[in-house]
């Protein structure tokens, strides 16, 4: 029977990319705690645990639309190198303030003489992800 909205669970997990490399894991950390229906984890991850019993494990492959979404080409923009307070470098994560004061995260993907390329897509957008998940505990039902 699926867990109801508002149920808080603790899980151990390992996230893998298509090539088998690990991009995240709860190994050597406390289990991940999240509440069903609160939007704290990607939809495909939440769906994968709904029918698990405590101690049960599963492996699930999640398409981009149930993970971090498709890559949005318009989310890649050029900005003048002079806009940075420190020297920009490829691979750096930066935070900017949006037009309404919201914080926006971007990755610098290229640095030229005059401009740097910022990618505002989530680093895992457009990727198919595999998670190995173990339900450790039901905290609140």
C-alpha positions as CSV (number, residue, x, y, z in Angstrom):
1,X,0.0,0.0,0.0
2,X,1.5,3.4,-1.0
3,X,2.4,5.8,1.8
4,X,0.1,8.7,2.3
5,X,0.9,12.4,1.7
6,X,2.7,13.8,4.7
7,X,4.4,10.5,5.6
8,X,8.1,11.1,6.5
9,X,10.6,8.5,5.4
10,X,14.3,7.9,5.8
11,X,16.2,6.2,2.9
12,X,19.8,5.4,2.0
13,X,20.5,5.8,-1.7
14,X,23.1,5.9,-4.4
15,X,22.6,7.9,-7.6
16,X,24.2,6.8,-10.8
17,X,24.6,8.3,-14.3
18,X,24.3,6.3,-17.5
19,X,28.0,5.5,-17.5
20,X,27.7,3.9,-14.0
21,X,29.5,6.8,-12.2
22,X,28.1,7.8,-8.8
23,X,26.9,11.5,-8.7
24,X,25.5,11.3,-5.1
25,X,25.2,8.9,-2.2
26,X,24.1,8.8,1.4
27,X,26.9,6.2,2.2
28,X,28.8,7.3,5.3
29,X,26.1,9.9,6.1
30,X,22.7,9.9,7.8
31,X,19.9,8.6,5.7
32,X,18.0,11.1,3.6
33,X,14.8,12.2,5.3
34,X,11.9,13.6,3.2
35,X,8.1,13.9,3.4
36,X,5.9,12.4,0.7
37,X,4.1,15.1,-1.2
38,X,6.3,18.0,0.0
39,X,8.4,18.3,-3.2
40,X,11.7,17.6,-1.3
41,X,12.9,15.0,-3.8
42,X,12.5,14.5,-7.6
43,X,9.1,12.9,-8.6
44,X,10.6,9.7,-9.9
45,X,12.6,9.1,-6.6
46,X,9.4,9.7,-4.5
47,X,7.4,7.3,-6.7
48,X,10.1,4.6,-6.3
49,X,9.7,4.4,-2.5
50,X,5.9,4.5,-2.2
51,X,5.5,0.8,-2.1
52,X,8.7,-0.2,-0.3
53,X,8.6,-1.9,3.2
54,X,11.2,-1.0,5.8
55,X,14.4,-2.8,4.9
56,X,13.4,-3.3,1.3
57,X,15.6,-2.1,-1.6
58,X,14.9,-1.1,-5.2
59,X,16.7,0.1,-8.2
60,X,14.9,2.6,-10.4
61,X,15.9,4.4,-13.6
62,X,14.3,7.9,-13.9
63,X,13.8,9.7,-17.2
64,X,14.7,13.5,-17.2
65,X,11.0,14.5,-17.1
66,X,10.6,12.8,-13.7
67,X,14.0,14.0,-12.5
68,X,15.4,17.5,-13.2
69,X,13.7,18.1,-16.5
70,X,14.9,18.6,-20.0
71,X,17.8,21.0,-20.7
72,X,16.5,24.4,-21.8
73,X,18.7,26.0,-24.4
74,X,17.5,29.5,-23.5
75,X,18.9,29.0,-20.0
76,X,22.4,29.4,-21.4
77,X,23.5,33.0,-21.5
78,X,26.6,35.1,-22.3
79,X,27.7,37.7,-19.8
80,X,30.6,40.1,-19.9
81,X,33.7,38.9,-18.0
82,X,33.7,42.3,-16.3
83,X,30.5,41.4,-14.5
84,X,32.4,39.1,-12.1
85,X,34.1,40.3,-9.0
86,X,36.6,37.4,-9.1
87,X,38.2,35.9,-12.2
88,X,35.6,33.5,-13.7
89,X,36.7,30.0,-14.6
90,X,35.1,27.0,-16.3
91,X,33.2,24.7,-14.0
92,X,32.6,27.3,-11.2
93,X,29.2,27.5,-9.7
94,X,27.9,31.1,-9.2
95,X,24.9,32.6,-7.6
96,X,23.2,35.7,-9.0
97,X,20.2,37.7,-8.0
98,X,17.3,37.6,-10.4
99,X,15.1,40.6,-11.3
100,X,12.8,40.0,-8.3
101,X,15.7,39.4,-5.8
102,X,15.5,35.6,-6.1
103,X,18.8,33.6,-6.0
104,X,19.7,31.9,-9.2
105,X,22.4,29.3,-9.5
106,X,24.5,28.8,-12.7
107,X,27.6,27.0,-13.9
108,X,30.3,28.8,-15.9
109,X,30.7,26.5,-18.9
110,X,33.1,28.6,-20.9
111,X,35.3,31.7,-20.4
112,X,36.4,33.8,-23.3
113,X,38.4,37.1,-23.6
114,X,35.2,39.2,-23.4
115,X,32.4,37.0,-22.3
116,X,31.6,34.0,-20.0
117,X,28.9,31.4,-20.7
118,X,26.5,30.8,-17.8
119,X,24.3,27.7,-17.8
120,X,21.3,28.1,-15.5
121,X,20.1,24.5,-16.2
122,X,20.4,22.1,-13.2
123,X,23.6,20.2,-13.7
124,X,21.6,16.9,-14.0
125,X,18.9,18.4,-16.4
126,X,18.4,16.2,-19.4
127,X,20.0,13.2,-17.8
128,X,18.5,9.8,-17.2
129,X,19.4,8.8,-13.6
130,X,19.4,5.5,-11.8
131,X,19.0,5.3,-8.0
132,X,19.6,2.3,-5.7
133,X,17.3,3.0,-2.7
134,X,16.7,1.3,0.6
135,X,13.9,2.3,2.9
136,X,15.4,2.6,6.4
137,X,12.6,4.0,8.5
138,X,9.2,5.4,8.6
139,X,9.5,8.5,10.8
140,X,6.0,9.8,10.8
141,X,2.9,8.2,9.1
